[in-house]
Amino acid sequence: MKVLPPWALFSLGSAFFAGLTAILGKLGVSGMNSNLATLIRTVVILFITMGIVSLRREWDWPDTTLKPMSFLILSGIATGFSWLCYYRALQLAPASLVSPIDKLSVAFAIVLGIVLLGEPLTWRVALGGSFVVVGALVIATG
């Protein structure tokens, strides 16, 4: 039996926890302002991440230029807007509809990776991305 590479295991973990996030988030935003719910979630993530970095003694800042830090800050801003939209959507619709639409991020990442990063568009990436889009549309319009 072939063992999955570490990146695939972490990707599966990410997918599982993202699915769990949808269900727990849906339960958490009922009767609460979605922006406040996002703040609470963000603070929890901050403390968990600080704990992990502390336990692993990874507080050493690399000698880096402003460019990588700028991209991380922009990524954080994009994440914040994503979470704000996601929690508001969970207040307005079932998690079973919101989560698949949210996964259109796969298609956006493919297109942006090609356009901005020069990543190759293989037939597998095109086919898989198309399946994601079709699946989201089937769920959203059904």
VOLUM-434604 format. One line per 4 residues: number of its first residue (from 0); for each residue z, y, x of N, C-alpha, C. Coordinates in steps of 0.05 Angstrom, whole numbers. Example, Ala and Ser with C-alpha at 12.3 -4.5 7.8 and 13.67 -1.06 7.14 Angstrom:
<atoms>
0> 156/-114/264/156/-90/246/156/-66/264 | 142/-45/257/143/-21/273/157/1/258
</atoms>
This chain:
<atoms>
0> 0/-24/17/0/0/0/0/25/18 | -18/43/12/-20/67/28/1/88/20 | 15/98/39/36/118/35/23/146/33 | 32/162/13/21/189/10/29/206/33
4> 12/224/42/19/243/63/40/262/53 | 56/274/71/77/293/62/67/315/43 | 44/326/49/34/348/32/30/339/3 | 21/314/0/17/303/-27/43/299/-42
8> 63/289/-27/90/285/-39/102/311/-48 | 100/332/-31/110/358/-39/94/370/-62 | 68/364/-63/51/374/-85/60/361/-112 | 65/334/-110/74/320/-134/102/330/-143
12> 119/336/-124/145/347/-130/142/374/-143 | 124/390/-133/118/417/-145/109/414/-173 | 90/395/-178/80/391/-205/102/382/-224 | 118/363/-215/140/353/-232/160/376/-239
16> 168/391/-219/187/412/-224/175/435/-240 | 149/439/-237/135/459/-254/135/450/-283 | 131/425/-288/132/414/-315/160/417/-327 | 180/410/-310/208/413/-319/215/442/-324
20> 203/460/-307/208/488/-311/198/498/-338 | 176/487/-347/165/495/-373/185/488/-396 | 196/464/-395/213/455/-416/240/470/-415 | 252/471/-391/277/485/-388/274/515/-394
24> 252/527/-385/247/555/-391/244/560/-420 | 230/543/-434/227/545/-463/254/545/-477 | 271/527/-469/298/525/-480/314/550/-473 | 310/560/-449/326/583/-439/318/610/-451
28> 293/614/-458/285/640/-468/289/643/-498 | 297/622/-511/301/625/-540/325/643/-544 | 320/665/-559/342/684/-564/349/702/-541 | 333/704/-521/338/721/-498/313/736/-490
32> 317/760/-480/295/776/-470/281/761/-447 | 255/758/-448/240/743/-428/242/756/-400 | 244/782/-399/247/795/-373/274/789/-360 | 295/789/-377/322/782/-367/322/753/-358
36> 309/736/-373/307/707/-366/294/704/-339 | 273/720/-334/259/718/-308/277/728/-286 | 293/749/-291/311/759/-270/332/737/-263 | 343/724/-284/363/703/-279/351/681/-262
40> 327/672/-270/312/651/-255/308/660/-226 | 300/684/-222/295/694/-195/320/695/-177 | 342/703/-189/367/704/-174/376/675/-166 | 372/657/-184/379/629/-178/362/618/-155
44> 336/624/-157/318/615/-135/325/628/-109 | 333/654/-109/341/668/-85/365/654/-72 | 385/647/-88/409/634/-77/403/606/-67 | 387/591/-81/380/564/-72/365/565/-46
48> 345/583/-45/329/585/-20/347/595/3 | 364/614/-2/382/624/19/400/601/29 | 409/584/11/425/561/19/410/542/36 | 386/536/29/369/517/44/364/528/72
52> 356/554/73/351/567/99/376/567/116 | 399/572/104/424/572/119/431/544/129 | 429/524/112/436/497/120/418/487/142 | 393/495/142/374/486/162/373/505/186
56> 390/526/186/391/546/207/363/557/214 | 349/566/193/322/576/197/320/606/193 | 342/621/199/342/650/195/328/665/218 | 317/651/238/304/664/260/277/676/251
60> 275/702/253/250/715/244/229/713/266 | 206/704/260/185/702/280/174/729/288 | 165/731/312/151/755/321/125/756/306 | 123/773/287/99/773/270/89/801/266
64> 64/803/259/53/829/254/58/837/225 | 51/861/218/55/871/191/37/856/171 | 14/847/180/-6/834/162/5/810/147 | 17/790/162/28/767/147/50/775/128
68> 68/793/136/90/802/119/79/816/94 | 58/832/98/45/846/75/35/826/55 | 22/805/64/12/784/46/34/770/32 | 56/765/46/79/752/32/91/770/11
72> 93/796/16/103/815/-3/84/815/-27 | 58/817/-23/39/816/-45/41/790/-61 | 45/768/-47/48/742/-60/73/742/-77 | 94/754/-68/119/757/-84/114/774/-109
76> 99/795/-106/93/812/-129/77/796/-149 | 56/782/-140/40/765/-158/57/744/-172 | 75/731/-157/93/711/-168/110/724/-190 | 121/747/-185/137/761/-205/122/766/-231
80> 98/777/-228/82/782/-252/75/755/-266 | 69/734/-251/64/708/-262/87/698/-279 | 111/700/-268/135/690/-281/141/707/-306 | 137/733/-304/142/751/-327/123/743/-350
84> 98/739/-344/78/731/-364/85/704/-375 | 92/685/-358/98/658/-365/121/656/-385 | 143/670/-379/166/668/-396/161/682/-423 | 145/704/-423/138/717/-448/121/698/-465
88> 102/685/-452/85/666/-466/101/643/-478 | 122/634/-463/139/612/-473/154/621/-498 | 160/647/-500/174/657/-524/155/657/-548 | 129/660/-542/110/663/-564/96/637/-573
92> 97/617/-556/82/592/-562/96/568/-551 | 89/544/-560/101/519/-550/95/515/-520 | 113/503/-506/109/497/-477/84/479/-473 | 79/462/-493/56/444/-491/29/459/-492
96> 29/483/-501/5/500/-500/5/519/-476 | 28/531/-471/30/550/-450/26/538/-422 | 38/515/-417/37/503/-390/8/496/-382 | -8/483/-400/-35/477/-391/-52/502/-386
100> -48/523/-401/-63/548/-396/-54/559/-369 | -28/558/-364/-18/567/-338/-31/552/-315 | -37/527/-319/-50/511/-298/-79/519/-292 | -89/538/-308/-115/549/-300/-113/563/-273
104> -89/567/-264/-85/578/-237/-100/561/-216 | -103/535/-222/-119/518/-204/-147/528/-202 | -160/534/-224/-187/544/-224/-189/571/-210 | -169/589/-216/-169/615/-202/-166/611/-172
108> -148/593/-164/-144/588/-135/-169/577/-122 | -183/560/-135/-208/550/-124/-228/572/-120 | -233/588/-140/-252/610/-138/-243/631/-117 | -218/638/-118/-208/658/-98/-209/646/-70
112> -203/620/-67/-205/608/-41/-233/608/-29 | -252/604/-47/-281/605/-38/-289/633/-31 | -283/652/-49/-292/680/-46/-277/694/-23 | -250/692/-22/-234/707/-4/-229/693/23
116> -227/667/22/-220/652/46/-243/636/58 | -266/636/44/-289/621/55/-285/591/54 | -268/581/36/-265/552/34/-290/540/21 | -296/515/29/-320/502/19/-317/493/-10
120> -338/494/-25/-339/483/-52/-352/456/-51 | -336/435/-52/-347/408/-51/-351/399/-80 | -366/377/-83/-370/367/-110/-344/358/-123 | -325/348/-107/-300/339/-117/-283/363/-127
124> -283/384/-111/-268/408/-119/-280/420/-145 | -307/421/-146/-320/432/-169/-315/415/-194 | -317/389/-191/-313/371/-214/-284/372/-223 | -266/369/-204/-237/370/-211/-229/396/-224
128> -238/418/-213/-233/445/-224/-244/447/-252 | -268/436/-256/-280/437/-283/-264/421/-303 | -253/398/-294/-236/382/-312/-211/398/-320 | -199/412/-301/-176/428/-307/-182/449/-328
132> -205/463/-325/-213/484/-344/-218/472/-371 | -234/450/-371/-240/437/-397/-215/427/-411 | -197/415/-395/-172/405/-407/-155/428/-419 | -153/450/-405/-138/473/-415/-151/483/-441
136> -178/485/-441/-192/494/-465/-188/476/-489 | -189/450/-484/-185/430/-505/-157/433/-517 | -137/436/-501/-110/438/-510/-106/465/-525 | -117/487/-513/-112/513/-525/-127/518/-551
140> -150/505/-554/-166/510/-578/-163/488/-599 | -148/468/-593/-146/445/-611/-126/448/-631
</atoms>
